[in-house]
């Protein structure tokens, strides 16, 4: 148990979840410290079916790669090009202050926390033989600004399933699956040579292979936010396995002062600030095995001290039948997310568009990478979607933006799987296709 958690209501409730039900006094203390605005109204109305209204199905994709000359499809007025390829599972990208692009090459390793090899729930059969991870970060530099990098260097190697990356002050931070490290950094350098420092331990891996740990600097640079997914689908291995998981954690830049910023978020991979605000948003990969349309992944604002339901409730105060009656106090406190993104879509990537090269309707909106379903009778996800925003809030339902990843649904074939989303200094969008080992660039014509 982490002893550094603060006395907020969320920290109290998280501790109680690991130790059993709350006493009357603890319930009163939690209620007294819970913010009054922890229940939100969804932007898009969603009518959820009953659990098990349809049978839970398994339909895994087979990645066949992109044929020569073929690429994803964007709306009219945009052009898609291959930015770079030849990676080993480019899962996430990050733009450095000078415009260089970092690519975290890391892969799902099919092991559970007890070190017994198992079938990974989100691993394609076609990729199941790649049971290793490159564990490196590659730097790309497009010096002449023609949309194709000329320089490619290994920026940092010998990591442990790296994902989140961040430059803050004079340090480069990387989130491995088992902790956060920082290294001395100067803008423009093409590789890390200095000695790193581990500033934060994290629980590694997980039964469901929720191994990615994202990083986001605070608006004023005084805090760092770290996302940690659950170890399991619905805490079926016991709540003890979920300590410090299904959370967004907050730390100081030196790793001190850890506290839970928000909890009950099953796998909150994508993190970003809505433009012009100090509101944190996350794309959450929700739970499985309740049927084709349960549970919707979602985009939500992240309120400090709030609880988002996992594992006891979903999409507001819908109690999960597998945890029925266990924590009615937490079910009652569950926040309703703003935007449903479809069930089993594996919505993982998130980037708000802060450039001005795209048409006006895309500015300040959210792009979300949907890695694609395995627990649905028909494929869902396998695309990049867009959610429009106005005045820092969602202003409409999601729209398809980058499609064409599914090659032949009947044969379970896909060309690739989009995940990480970044916007480049020239205003174009960079999409990491980790299954096809490719980065796609989407630019306005």
DORO-786154 format. One record per residue (C-alpha): x, y, z. Coordinates in nm, 3 decimals, always signed. Layout:
BEGIN
REC       x       y       z
REC       X       Y       Z
...
//
This chain:
BEGIN
REC       x       y       z
REC  +0.000  +0.000  +0.000
REC  +0.133  +0.342  -0.089
REC  +0.173  +0.543  +0.235
REC  +0.210  +0.876  +0.055
REC  -0.152  +0.914  -0.054
REC  -0.316  +1.234  +0.064
REC  -0.618  +1.269  +0.287
REC  -0.855  +1.352  +0.000
REC  -1.180  +1.166  -0.034
REC  -1.049  +0.977  -0.332
REC  -0.739  +0.858  -0.150
REC  -0.952  +0.749  +0.144
REC  -1.190  +0.559  -0.077
REC  -0.907  +0.398  -0.269
REC  -0.749  +0.279  +0.053
REC  -1.083  +0.148  +0.176
REC  -1.133  -0.044  -0.147
REC  -0.811  -0.230  -0.080
REC  -0.889  -0.299  +0.284
REC  -1.261  -0.376  +0.287
REC  -1.581  -0.183  +0.342
REC  -1.583  +0.156  +0.516
REC  -1.698  +0.211  +0.871
REC  -1.972  +0.464  +0.952
REC  -1.709  +0.715  +1.062
REC  -1.504  +0.660  +0.743
REC  -1.814  +0.704  +0.528
REC  -1.887  +1.033  +0.702
REC  -1.528  +1.152  +0.656
REC  -1.535  +1.062  +0.287
REC  -1.866  +1.238  +0.233
REC  -1.739  +1.548  +0.410
REC  -1.435  +1.574  +0.182
REC  -1.592  +1.476  -0.149
REC  -1.634  +1.769  -0.394
REC  -1.993  +1.861  -0.469
REC  -1.945  +1.852  -0.847
REC  -1.841  +1.489  -0.887
REC  -2.142  +1.393  -1.098
REC  -2.135  +1.505  -1.460
REC  -2.389  +1.493  -1.742
REC  -2.283  +1.316  -2.062
REC  -2.263  +1.532  -2.372
REC  -2.403  +1.252  -2.586
REC  -2.703  +1.062  -2.447
REC  -2.634  +0.690  -2.435
REC  -2.889  +0.415  -2.380
REC  -2.704  +0.113  -2.247
REC  -2.838  -0.240  -2.282
REC  -2.864  -0.470  -1.985
REC  -2.554  -0.673  -1.903
REC  -2.537  -0.995  -2.106
REC  -2.809  -0.872  -2.346
REC  -2.580  -1.020  -2.611
REC  -2.332  -1.300  -2.569
REC  -1.970  -1.207  -2.503
REC  -1.779  -1.293  -2.820
REC  -1.413  -1.318  -2.913
REC  -1.309  -1.195  -3.257
REC  -0.938  -1.123  -3.280
REC  -0.786  -0.941  -3.572
REC  -0.510  -1.070  -3.795
REC  -0.269  -0.796  -3.903
REC  -0.167  -0.842  -4.268
REC  +0.020  -0.514  -4.319
REC  -0.040  -0.237  -4.572
REC  -0.004  -0.322  -4.942
REC  +0.240  -0.108  -5.139
REC  +0.088  +0.233  -5.206
REC  -0.216  +0.182  -4.981
REC  -0.272  +0.395  -4.672
REC  -0.549  +0.504  -4.434
REC  -0.833  +0.727  -4.555
REC  -0.890  +1.081  -4.425
REC  -1.181  +1.319  -4.500
REC  -1.184  +1.528  -4.816
REC  -0.938  +1.814  -4.791
REC  -0.668  +1.606  -4.617
REC  -0.378  +1.406  -4.751
REC  -0.224  +1.101  -4.580
REC  +0.144  +1.012  -4.624
REC  +0.382  +0.767  -4.464
REC  +0.599  +0.967  -4.224
REC  +0.831  +0.680  -4.131
REC  +0.828  +0.302  -4.102
REC  +1.048  +0.007  -4.009
REC  +0.988  +0.040  -3.634
REC  +0.924  -0.236  -3.380
REC  +0.579  -0.154  -3.244
REC  +0.577  +0.230  -3.238
REC  +0.325  +0.268  -2.956
REC  +0.354  +0.636  -2.866
REC  +0.507  +0.958  -2.997
REC  +0.617  +1.286  -2.843
REC  +0.730  +1.615  -2.998
REC  +1.037  +1.775  -2.840
REC  +1.064  +2.155  -2.796
REC  +1.273  +2.189  -3.116
REC  +1.025  +1.986  -3.325
REC  +1.207  +1.651  -3.320
REC  +0.976  +1.351  -3.283
REC  +1.037  +1.075  -3.029
REC  +0.892  +0.730  -3.092
REC  +0.848  +0.486  -2.802
REC  +0.899  +0.138  -2.946
REC  +0.749  -0.107  -2.699
REC  +0.524  -0.405  -2.715
REC  +0.282  -0.612  -2.511
REC  +0.464  -0.903  -2.348
REC  +0.218  -1.188  -2.278
REC  +0.293  -1.248  -1.912
REC  +0.086  -1.205  -1.601
REC  +0.222  -1.060  -1.275
REC  +0.306  -1.410  -1.149
REC  +0.546  -1.454  -1.446
REC  +0.342  -1.732  -1.606
REC  +0.307  -1.689  -1.981
REC  -0.058  -1.650  -2.079
REC  -0.255  -1.539  -2.383
REC  -0.271  -1.160  -2.382
REC  -0.629  -1.041  -2.413
REC  -0.540  -0.755  -2.646
REC  -0.269  -0.932  -2.845
REC  -0.329  -1.027  -3.210
REC  -0.262  -1.391  -3.301
REC  -0.049  -1.256  -3.586
REC  +0.172  -1.074  -3.336
REC  +0.173  -1.335  -3.060
REC  +0.518  -1.458  -3.164
REC  +0.661  -1.113  -3.098
REC  +0.685  -1.181  -2.728
REC  +0.964  -0.929  -2.678
REC  +0.975  -0.551  -2.672
REC  +1.229  -0.323  -2.845
REC  +1.237  -0.113  -2.526
REC  +1.383  +0.193  -2.692
REC  +1.298  +0.547  -2.793
REC  +1.391  +0.658  -3.145
REC  +1.442  +1.022  -3.249
REC  +1.330  +1.155  -3.589
REC  +1.431  +1.497  -3.725
REC  +1.271  +1.664  -4.026
REC  +1.522  +1.946  -4.069
REC  +1.396  +2.071  -4.407
REC  +1.029  +2.056  -4.302
REC  +0.916  +1.850  -4.601
REC  +0.714  +1.604  -4.394
REC  +0.977  +1.329  -4.408
REC  +1.249  +1.296  -4.142
REC  +1.607  +1.279  -4.267
REC  +1.769  +1.193  -3.933
REC  +1.691  +0.880  -3.733
REC  +1.880  +0.805  -3.411
REC  +1.837  +0.582  -3.108
REC  +1.757  +0.841  -2.842
REC  +1.743  +0.607  -2.542
REC  +1.768  +0.227  -2.515
REC  +1.764  -0.046  -2.252
REC  +1.423  +0.058  -2.118
REC  +1.134  -0.151  -1.984
REC  +0.825  -0.113  -2.205
REC  +0.852  +0.267  -2.234
REC  +0.543  +0.469  -2.323
REC  +0.499  +0.814  -2.165
REC  +0.755  +1.083  -2.248
REC  +0.793  +1.437  -2.119
REC  +1.040  +1.727  -2.122
REC  +1.016  +1.948  -1.816
REC  +1.275  +2.209  -1.719
REC  +1.613  +2.050  -1.794
REC  +1.501  +1.689  -1.771
REC  +1.364  +1.424  -2.004
REC  +1.119  +1.190  -1.834
REC  +1.016  +0.844  -1.951
REC  +0.751  +0.616  -1.799
REC  +0.850  +0.252  -1.813
REC  +0.592  -0.004  -1.710
REC  +0.756  -0.033  -1.368
REC  +0.847  +0.327  -1.294
REC  +0.929  +0.680  -1.402
REC  +1.288  +0.783  -1.482
REC  +1.438  +1.123  -1.558
REC  +1.759  +1.220  -1.737
REC  +1.946  +1.549  -1.780
REC  +1.844  +1.695  -2.116
REC  +1.931  +1.989  -2.339
REC  +1.710  +2.095  -2.629
REC  +1.847  +1.968  -2.959
REC  +2.044  +1.669  -2.837
REC  +1.985  +1.354  -3.039
REC  +2.054  +1.095  -2.770
REC  +2.056  +1.062  -2.395
REC  +2.404  +1.009  -2.257
REC  +2.368  +1.110  -1.892
REC  +2.287  +0.887  -1.597
REC  +1.917  +0.842  -1.530
REC  +1.738  +0.860  -1.196
REC  +1.436  +0.651  -1.103
REC  +1.198  +0.892  -0.930
REC  +0.888  +0.673  -0.898
REC  +0.812  +0.304  -0.866
REC  +0.501  +0.173  -1.043
REC  +0.325  -0.164  -1.045
REC  +0.443  -0.337  -1.364
REC  +0.243  -0.513  -1.632
REC  -0.085  -0.676  -1.535
REC  -0.304  -0.977  -1.606
REC  -0.471  -0.782  -1.888
REC  -0.142  -0.638  -2.010
REC  -0.234  -0.282  -1.918
REC  +0.135  -0.202  -1.915
REC  +0.141  +0.148  -2.063
REC  +0.217  +0.437  -1.827
REC  +0.158  +0.783  -1.972
REC  +0.302  +1.118  -1.857
REC  +0.167  +1.471  -1.878
REC  +0.312  +1.789  -1.732
REC  +0.084  +2.023  -1.541
REC  -0.020  +2.358  -1.692
REC  +0.236  +2.547  -1.483
REC  +0.501  +2.274  -1.477
REC  +0.477  +2.218  -1.104
REC  +0.322  +1.870  -1.126
REC  +0.341  +1.556  -1.341
REC  +0.042  +1.330  -1.403
REC  +0.093  +0.956  -1.447
REC  -0.169  +0.714  -1.579
REC  -0.175  +0.354  -1.454
REC  -0.423  +0.099  -1.590
REC  -0.585  -0.183  -1.395
REC  -0.422  -0.523  -1.364
REC  -0.739  -0.705  -1.466
REC  -1.075  -0.682  -1.638
REC  -1.291  -0.628  -1.329
REC  -1.065  -0.702  -1.030
REC  -1.131  -1.073  -1.068
REC  -0.791  -1.151  -0.912
REC  -0.872  -0.953  -0.600
REC  -0.864  -0.584  -0.517
REC  -0.521  -0.626  -0.355
REC  -0.374  -0.669  -0.705
REC  -0.508  -0.324  -0.797
REC  -0.319  -0.107  -0.548
REC  -0.220  +0.224  -0.714
REC  -0.389  +0.109  -1.035
REC  -0.685  +0.232  -1.243
REC  -0.573  +0.579  -1.140
REC  -0.426  +0.903  -1.259
REC  -0.151  +0.980  -1.009
REC  +0.002  +1.321  -0.938
REC  +0.366  +1.377  -0.838
REC  +0.614  +1.659  -0.807
REC  +0.883  +1.676  -1.078
REC  +1.130  +1.500  -0.845
REC  +0.884  +1.214  -0.780
REC  +0.783  +1.325  -0.432
REC  +0.436  +1.410  -0.306
REC  +0.251  +1.127  -0.478
REC  -0.126  +1.134  -0.450
REC  -0.420  +0.991  -0.639
REC  -0.562  +1.263  -0.861
REC  -0.859  +1.051  -0.979
REC  -0.953  +0.683  -0.952
REC  -1.185  +0.420  -1.093
REC  -1.044  +0.469  -1.446
REC  -0.988  +0.118  -1.582
REC  -0.718  +0.202  -1.837
REC  -0.672  +0.578  -1.880
REC  -0.397  +0.580  -2.143
REC  -0.452  +0.904  -2.335
REC  -0.393  +1.224  -2.133
REC  -0.410  +1.587  -2.243
REC  -0.524  +1.935  -2.136
REC  -0.815  +2.094  -2.319
REC  -0.682  +2.405  -2.497
REC  -0.738  +2.730  -2.311
REC  -0.828  +2.552  -1.988
REC  -0.671  +2.381  -1.689
REC  -0.898  +2.079  -1.731
REC  -0.737  +1.737  -1.768
REC  -0.898  +1.489  -2.010
REC  -0.840  +1.119  -2.063
REC  -0.944  +0.848  -2.308
REC  -1.038  +0.536  -2.113
REC  -1.031  +0.175  -2.233
REC  -1.322  +0.015  -2.043
REC  -1.405  -0.341  -1.933
REC  -1.504  -0.651  -2.131
REC  -1.725  -0.963  -2.127
REC  -2.066  -0.802  -2.064
REC  -2.182  -0.820  -2.427
REC  -2.128  -0.647  -2.762
REC  -2.235  -0.300  -2.648
REC  -2.094  -0.298  -2.294
REC  -1.904  -0.116  -2.172
REC  -1.845  +0.196  -2.386
REC  -1.495  +0.334  -2.385
REC  -1.512  +0.705  -2.318
REC  -1.354  +1.049  -2.324
REC  -1.392  +1.233  -1.995
REC  -1.272  +1.535  -1.808
REC  -1.080  +1.427  -1.500
REC  -1.193  +1.598  -1.183
REC  -0.956  +1.600  -0.889
REC  -1.091  +1.376  -0.615
REC  -1.344  +1.202  -0.839
REC  -1.422  +0.831  -0.878
REC  -1.515  +0.692  -1.222
REC  -1.658  +0.354  -1.129
REC  -1.410  +0.077  -1.197
REC  -1.454  -0.201  -1.099
REC  -1.788  -0.153  -0.919
REC  -1.982  +0.057  -1.170
REC  -1.962  +0.171  -1.531
REC  -2.065  +0.478  -1.728
REC  -2.213  +0.639  -1.422
REC  -2.402  +0.448  -1.159
REC  -2.456  +0.125  -1.355
REC  -2.348  -0.145  -1.114
REC  -2.134  -0.420  -1.260
REC  -2.314  -0.751  -1.189
REC  -1.982  -0.920  -1.120
REC  -1.926  -0.683  -0.824
REC  -2.290  -0.651  -0.722
REC  -2.353  -0.523  -0.370
REC  -1.985  -0.490  -0.279
REC  -1.945  -0.112  -0.268
REC  -2.275  +0.076  -0.301
REC  -2.100  +0.383  -0.156
REC  -1.860  +0.395  -0.452
REC  -2.131  +0.318  -0.705
REC  -2.322  +0.619  -0.576
REC  -2.017  +0.845  -0.619
REC  -1.936  +0.734  -0.974
REC  -1.895  +1.019  -1.221
REC  -2.066  +1.000  -1.560
REC  -1.813  +1.053  -1.843
REC  -1.892  +1.313  -2.109
REC  -1.843  +1.130  -2.440
REC  -1.903  +0.760  -2.518
REC  -1.662  +0.622  -2.778
REC  -1.814  +0.282  -2.851
REC  -1.779  -0.049  -2.672
REC  -1.455  -0.246  -2.704
REC  -1.294  +0.011  -2.934
REC  -0.974  +0.017  -2.725
REC  -0.964  +0.396  -2.723
REC  -0.607  +0.462  -2.613
REC  -0.453  +0.762  -2.788
REC  -0.558  +1.123  -2.721
REC  -0.439  +1.460  -2.848
REC  -0.619  +1.792  -2.858
REC  -0.555  +1.980  -3.180
REC  -0.377  +2.301  -3.083
REC  -0.256  +2.403  -3.428
REC  -0.417  +2.625  -3.692
REC  -0.346  +2.434  -4.017
REC  -0.664  +2.225  -4.004
REC  -1.006  +2.373  -4.091
REC  -1.175  +2.569  -3.812
REC  -1.410  +2.287  -3.708
REC  -1.113  +2.076  -3.597
REC  -0.935  +2.337  -3.390
REC  -0.923  +2.270  -3.014
REC  -1.103  +1.937  -3.064
REC  -0.987  +1.592  -2.952
REC  -0.842  +1.319  -3.174
REC  -0.859  +0.967  -3.031
REC  -0.676  +0.658  -3.153
REC  -0.892  +0.345  -3.133
REC  -0.671  +0.038  -3.134
REC  -0.961  -0.196  -3.211
REC  -1.180  -0.461  -3.052
REC  -1.130  -0.827  -2.968
REC  -1.438  -0.884  -2.746
REC  -1.715  -0.810  -2.996
REC  -1.896  -1.013  -3.261
REC  -1.820  -0.742  -3.520
REC  -1.511  -0.525  -3.523
REC  -1.528  -0.182  -3.360
REC  -1.258  +0.079  -3.344
REC  -0.960  +0.036  -3.578
REC  -0.972  +0.406  -3.665
REC  -0.898  +0.756  -3.544
REC  -1.204  +0.954  -3.435
REC  -1.257  +1.323  -3.364
REC  -1.469  +1.492  -3.095
REC  -1.540  +1.864  -3.155
REC  -1.492  +2.106  -2.865
REC  -1.612  +2.460  -2.803
REC  -1.509  +2.674  -2.506
REC  -1.324  +2.380  -2.355
REC  -1.620  +2.139  -2.364
REC  -1.740  +1.872  -2.609
REC  -1.981  +2.026  -2.859
REC  -2.095  +1.719  -3.051
REC  -2.064  +1.342  -3.092
REC  -1.753  +1.173  -3.222
REC  -1.684  +1.159  -3.595
REC  -1.472  +0.920  -3.800
REC  -1.149  +1.088  -3.911
REC  -0.890  +0.830  -4.020
REC  -1.033  +0.500  -4.141
REC  -0.949  +0.212  -4.375
REC  -0.755  +0.001  -4.124
REC  -0.990  -0.296  -4.162
REC  -0.895  -0.498  -4.471
REC  -1.153  -0.778  -4.462
REC  -1.379  -0.810  -4.158
REC  -1.516  -1.147  -4.270
REC  -1.162  -1.287  -4.273
REC  -1.071  -1.094  -3.956
REC  -0.795  -0.913  -4.145
REC  -0.673  -0.562  -4.068
REC  -0.391  -0.363  -4.225
REC  -0.286  -0.204  -3.898
REC  -0.403  -0.061  -3.565
REC  -0.382  +0.309  -3.475
REC  -0.291  +0.410  -3.123
REC  -0.075  +0.713  -3.030
REC  -0.179  +1.058  -3.160
REC  +0.039  +1.371  -3.175
REC  +0.013  +1.697  -3.364
REC  +0.330  +1.826  -3.529
REC  +0.465  +2.183  -3.529
REC  +0.348  +2.234  -3.889
REC  -0.010  +2.156  -3.782
REC  -0.027  +1.807  -3.932
REC  -0.135  +1.505  -3.729
REC  +0.093  +1.208  -3.656
REC  -0.069  +0.869  -3.599
REC  +0.126  +0.571  -3.464
REC  +0.021  +0.241  -3.621
REC  +0.198  +0.000  -3.390
REC  +0.075  -0.318  -3.559
REC  +0.211  -0.207  -3.899
REC  +0.528  -0.052  -3.751
REC  +0.445  +0.276  -3.927
REC  +0.380  +0.643  -3.851
REC  +0.116  +0.815  -4.068
REC  +0.107  +1.192  -4.127
REC  -0.226  +1.361  -4.198
REC  -0.205  +1.714  -4.340
REC  -0.463  +1.962  -4.463
REC  -0.438  +2.032  -4.839
//
